[in-house]
Amino acid sequence: GFFSTVKNLATNVAGTVIDTLKCKVTGGCRS
């Protein structure tokens, strides 16, 4: 349903943001 889709999108965005922050903090960016 709609809420399930929104939840999945939010989870994906949060995961991306966290990965980006980790990358910047550790300097271990992976492309």
CHARMM internal coordinates of N, CA and C (Angstrom, degrees):
IC EDIT
DIST 1 N 1 CA 1.4592
DIST 1 CA 1 C 1.5215
ANGL 1 N 1 CA 1 C 111.83
DIST 1 C 2 N 1.3200
ANGL 1 CA 1 C 2 N 113.84
DIHE 1 N 1 CA 1 C 2 N -175.87
DIST 2 N 2 CA 1.4621
ANGL 1 C 2 N 2 CA 119.93
DIHE 1 CA 1 C 2 N 2 CA -176.56
DIST 2 CA 2 C 1.5155
ANGL 2 N 2 CA 2 C 111.72
DIHE 1 C 2 N 2 CA 2 C -60.76
DIST 2 C 3 N 1.3288
ANGL 2 CA 2 C 3 N 116.71
DIHE 2 N 2 CA 2 C 3 N -48.04
DIST 3 N 3 CA 1.4703
ANGL 2 C 3 N 3 CA 119.77
DIHE 2 CA 2 C 3 N 3 CA -176.69
DIST 3 CA 3 C 1.5193
ANGL 3 N 3 CA 3 C 111.36
DIHE 2 C 3 N 3 CA 3 C -65.04
DIST 3 C 4 N 1.3234
ANGL 3 CA 3 C 4 N 116.44
DIHE 3 N 3 CA 3 C 4 N -35.37
DIST 4 N 4 CA 1.4599
ANGL 3 C 4 N 4 CA 120.30
DIHE 3 CA 3 C 4 N 4 CA 177.89
DIST 4 CA 4 C 1.5234
ANGL 4 N 4 CA 4 C 110.14
DIHE 3 C 4 N 4 CA 4 C -62.58
DIST 4 C 5 N 1.3247
ANGL 4 CA 4 C 5 N 116.34
DIHE 4 N 4 CA 4 C 5 N -42.32
DIST 5 N 5 CA 1.4625
ANGL 4 C 5 N 5 CA 120.87
DIHE 4 CA 4 C 5 N 5 CA 179.32
DIST 5 CA 5 C 1.5199
ANGL 5 N 5 CA 5 C 110.83
DIHE 4 C 5 N 5 CA 5 C -64.20
DIST 5 C 6 N 1.3325
ANGL 5 CA 5 C 6 N 116.00
DIHE 5 N 5 CA 5 C 6 N -44.78
DIST 6 N 6 CA 1.4673
ANGL 5 C 6 N 6 CA 120.28
DIHE 5 CA 5 C 6 N 6 CA 179.55
DIST 6 CA 6 C 1.5178
ANGL 6 N 6 CA 6 C 110.12
DIHE 5 C 6 N 6 CA 6 C -62.00
DIST 6 C 7 N 1.3327
ANGL 6 CA 6 C 7 N 115.95
DIHE 6 N 6 CA 6 C 7 N -42.33
DIST 7 N 7 CA 1.4689
ANGL 6 C 7 N 7 CA 119.92
DIHE 6 CA 6 C 7 N 7 CA -179.93
DIST 7 CA 7 C 1.5201
ANGL 7 N 7 CA 7 C 110.36
DIHE 6 C 7 N 7 CA 7 C -62.15
DIST 7 C 8 N 1.3294
ANGL 7 CA 7 C 8 N 117.29
DIHE 7 N 7 CA 7 C 8 N -42.53
DIST 8 N 8 CA 1.4603
ANGL 7 C 8 N 8 CA 120.63
DIHE 7 CA 7 C 8 N 8 CA 179.90
DIST 8 CA 8 C 1.5248
ANGL 8 N 8 CA 8 C 110.92
DIHE 7 C 8 N 8 CA 8 C -64.57
DIST 8 C 9 N 1.3281
ANGL 8 CA 8 C 9 N 116.63
DIHE 8 N 8 CA 8 C 9 N -42.16
DIST 9 N 9 CA 1.4633
ANGL 8 C 9 N 9 CA 120.02
DIHE 8 CA 8 C 9 N 9 CA 178.50
DIST 9 CA 9 C 1.5184
ANGL 9 N 9 CA 9 C 110.67
DIHE 8 C 9 N 9 CA 9 C -62.48
DIST 9 C 10 N 1.3309
ANGL 9 CA 9 C 10 N 116.39
DIHE 9 N 9 CA 9 C 10 N -44.62
DIST 10 N 10 CA 1.4599
ANGL 9 C 10 N 10 CA 120.87
DIHE 9 CA 9 C 10 N 10 CA -179.55
DIST 10 CA 10 C 1.5237
ANGL 10 N 10 CA 10 C 110.40
DIHE 9 C 10 N 10 CA 10 C -61.67
DIST 10 C 11 N 1.3365
ANGL 10 CA 10 C 11 N 115.91
DIHE 10 N 10 CA 10 C 11 N -40.92
DIST 11 N 11 CA 1.4616
ANGL 10 C 11 N 11 CA 120.27
DIHE 10 CA 10 C 11 N 11 CA 179.48
DIST 11 CA 11 C 1.5232
ANGL 11 N 11 CA 11 C 110.35
DIHE 10 C 11 N 11 CA 11 C -63.79
DIST 11 C 12 N 1.3286
ANGL 11 CA 11 C 12 N 116.71
DIHE 11 N 11 CA 11 C 12 N -42.97
DIST 12 N 12 CA 1.4586
ANGL 11 C 12 N 12 CA 120.58
DIHE 11 CA 11 C 12 N 12 CA -179.97
DIST 12 CA 12 C 1.5203
ANGL 12 N 12 CA 12 C 111.23
DIHE 11 C 12 N 12 CA 12 C -63.99
DIST 12 C 13 N 1.3313
ANGL 12 CA 12 C 13 N 116.20
DIHE 12 N 12 CA 12 C 13 N -43.27
DIST 13 N 13 CA 1.4678
ANGL 12 C 13 N 13 CA 120.33
DIHE 12 CA 12 C 13 N 13 CA -179.78
DIST 13 CA 13 C 1.5209
ANGL 13 N 13 CA 13 C 109.89
DIHE 12 C 13 N 13 CA 13 C -64.52
DIST 13 C 14 N 1.3342
ANGL 13 CA 13 C 14 N 116.42
DIHE 13 N 13 CA 13 C 14 N -45.29
DIST 14 N 14 CA 1.4610
ANGL 13 C 14 N 14 CA 120.30
DIHE 13 CA 13 C 14 N 14 CA -179.61
DIST 14 CA 14 C 1.5243
ANGL 14 N 14 CA 14 C 110.03
DIHE 13 C 14 N 14 CA 14 C -60.62
DIST 14 C 15 N 1.3253
ANGL 14 CA 14 C 15 N 116.46
DIHE 14 N 14 CA 14 C 15 N -42.33
DIST 15 N 15 CA 1.4637
ANGL 14 C 15 N 15 CA 120.75
DIHE 14 CA 14 C 15 N 15 CA 179.56
DIST 15 CA 15 C 1.5205
ANGL 15 N 15 CA 15 C 111.23
DIHE 14 C 15 N 15 CA 15 C -61.81
DIST 15 C 16 N 1.3205
ANGL 15 CA 15 C 16 N 115.59
DIHE 15 N 15 CA 15 C 16 N -41.40
DIST 16 N 16 CA 1.4623
ANGL 15 C 16 N 16 CA 119.99
DIHE 15 CA 15 C 16 N 16 CA 179.65
DIST 16 CA 16 C 1.5177
ANGL 16 N 16 CA 16 C 111.06
DIHE 15 C 16 N 16 CA 16 C -65.13
DIST 16 C 17 N 1.3361
ANGL 16 CA 16 C 17 N 116.00
DIHE 16 N 16 CA 16 C 17 N -43.42
DIST 17 N 17 CA 1.4672
ANGL 16 C 17 N 17 CA 120.53
DIHE 16 CA 16 C 17 N 17 CA -179.99
DIST 17 CA 17 C 1.5218
ANGL 17 N 17 CA 17 C 110.01
DIHE 16 C 17 N 17 CA 17 C -62.99
DIST 17 C 18 N 1.3344
ANGL 17 CA 17 C 18 N 116.70
DIHE 17 N 17 CA 17 C 18 N -44.85
DIST 18 N 18 CA 1.4630
ANGL 17 C 18 N 18 CA 120.82
DIHE 17 CA 17 C 18 N 18 CA -179.43
DIST 18 CA 18 C 1.5251
ANGL 18 N 18 CA 18 C 110.13
DIHE 17 C 18 N 18 CA 18 C -62.38
DIST 18 C 19 N 1.3368
ANGL 18 CA 18 C 19 N 116.34
DIHE 18 N 18 CA 18 C 19 N -44.15
DIST 19 N 19 CA 1.4625
ANGL 18 C 19 N 19 CA 119.70
DIHE 18 CA 18 C 19 N 19 CA 179.01
DIST 19 CA 19 C 1.5259
ANGL 19 N 19 CA 19 C 110.67
DIHE 18 C 19 N 19 CA 19 C -60.97
DIST 19 C 20 N 1.3264
ANGL 19 CA 19 C 20 N 116.47
DIHE 19 N 19 CA 19 C 20 N -40.75
DIST 20 N 20 CA 1.4677
ANGL 19 C 20 N 20 CA 120.55
DIHE 19 CA 19 C 20 N 20 CA -179.94
DIST 20 CA 20 C 1.5200
ANGL 20 N 20 CA 20 C 110.68
DIHE 19 C 20 N 20 CA 20 C -64.48
DIST 20 C 21 N 1.3277
ANGL 20 CA 20 C 21 N 116.43
DIHE 20 N 20 CA 20 C 21 N -43.70
DIST 21 N 21 CA 1.4653
ANGL 20 C 21 N 21 CA 119.95
DIHE 20 CA 20 C 21 N 21 CA 179.26
DIST 21 CA 21 C 1.5205
ANGL 21 N 21 CA 21 C 110.37
DIHE 20 C 21 N 21 CA 21 C -63.20
DIST 21 C 22 N 1.3349
ANGL 21 CA 21 C 22 N 116.88
DIHE 21 N 21 CA 21 C 22 N -45.00
DIST 22 N 22 CA 1.4721
ANGL 21 C 22 N 22 CA 120.44
DIHE 21 CA 21 C 22 N 22 CA 178.26
DIST 22 CA 22 C 1.5163
ANGL 22 N 22 CA 22 C 109.71
DIHE 21 C 22 N 22 CA 22 C -58.68
DIST 22 C 23 N 1.3347
ANGL 22 CA 22 C 23 N 115.94
DIHE 22 N 22 CA 22 C 23 N -43.57
DIST 23 N 23 CA 1.4587
ANGL 22 C 23 N 23 CA 121.45
DIHE 22 CA 22 C 23 N 23 CA -179.27
DIST 23 CA 23 C 1.5164
ANGL 23 N 23 CA 23 C 110.33
DIHE 22 C 23 N 23 CA 23 C -58.45
DIST 23 C 24 N 1.3447
ANGL 23 CA 23 C 24 N 116.71
DIHE 23 N 23 CA 23 C 24 N -46.25
DIST 24 N 24 CA 1.4642
ANGL 23 C 24 N 24 CA 119.88
DIHE 23 CA 23 C 24 N 24 CA -178.55
DIST 24 CA 24 C 1.5152
ANGL 24 N 24 CA 24 C 111.41
DIHE 23 C 24 N 24 CA 24 C -69.17
DIST 24 C 25 N 1.3347
ANGL 24 CA 24 C 25 N 116.96
DIHE 24 N 24 CA 24 C 25 N -38.44
DIST 25 N 25 CA 1.4637
ANGL 24 C 25 N 25 CA 120.51
DIHE 24 CA 24 C 25 N 25 CA -177.30
DIST 25 CA 25 C 1.5240
ANGL 25 N 25 CA 25 C 110.56
DIHE 24 C 25 N 25 CA 25 C -68.85
DIST 25 C 26 N 1.3306
ANGL 25 CA 25 C 26 N 116.62
DIHE 25 N 25 CA 25 C 26 N -44.28
DIST 26 N 26 CA 1.4623
ANGL 25 C 26 N 26 CA 120.13
DIHE 25 CA 25 C 26 N 26 CA -175.21
DIST 26 CA 26 C 1.5162
ANGL 26 N 26 CA 26 C 111.94
DIHE 25 C 26 N 26 CA 26 C -88.56
DIST 26 C 27 N 1.3434
ANGL 26 CA 26 C 27 N 117.65
DIHE 26 N 26 CA 26 C 27 N -16.82
DIST 27 N 27 CA 1.4571
ANGL 26 C 27 N 27 CA 121.20
DIHE 26 CA 26 C 27 N 27 CA -177.03
DIST 27 CA 27 C 1.5134
ANGL 27 N 27 CA 27 C 111.08
DIHE 26 C 27 N 27 CA 27 C 70.86
DIST 27 C 28 N 1.3373
ANGL 27 CA 27 C 28 N 116.69
DIHE 27 N 27 CA 27 C 28 N 20.52
DIST 28 N 28 CA 1.4637
ANGL 27 C 28 N 28 CA 120.44
DIHE 27 CA 27 C 28 N 28 CA -177.72
DIST 28 CA 28 C 1.5072
ANGL 28 N 28 CA 28 C 111.56
DIHE 27 C 28 N 28 CA 28 C -108.90
DIST 28 C 29 N 1.3355
ANGL 28 CA 28 C 29 N 116.42
DIHE 28 N 28 CA 28 C 29 N 52.15
DIST 29 N 29 CA 1.4607
ANGL 28 C 29 N 29 CA 120.33
DIHE 28 CA 28 C 29 N 29 CA -178.51
DIST 29 CA 29 C 1.5233
ANGL 29 N 29 CA 29 C 110.54
DIHE 28 C 29 N 29 CA 29 C -64.81
DIST 29 C 30 N 1.3273
ANGL 29 CA 29 C 30 N 114.84
DIHE 29 N 29 CA 29 C 30 N 133.94
DIST 30 N 30 CA 1.4664
ANGL 29 C 30 N 30 CA 120.39
DIHE 29 CA 29 C 30 N 30 CA 175.05
DIST 30 CA 30 C 1.5185
ANGL 30 N 30 CA 30 C 107.96
DIHE 29 C 30 N 30 CA 30 C -115.36
DIST 30 C 31 N 1.3331
ANGL 30 CA 30 C 31 N 116.85
DIHE 30 N 30 CA 30 C 31 N 131.95
DIST 31 N 31 CA 1.4526
ANGL 30 C 31 N 31 CA 119.14
DIHE 30 CA 30 C 31 N 31 CA 179.21
DIST 31 CA 31 C 1.5102
ANGL 31 N 31 CA 31 C 111.20
DIHE 30 C 31 N 31 CA 31 C -99.06
END
COOR INIT
IC SEED 1 N 1 CA 1 C
IC BUILD
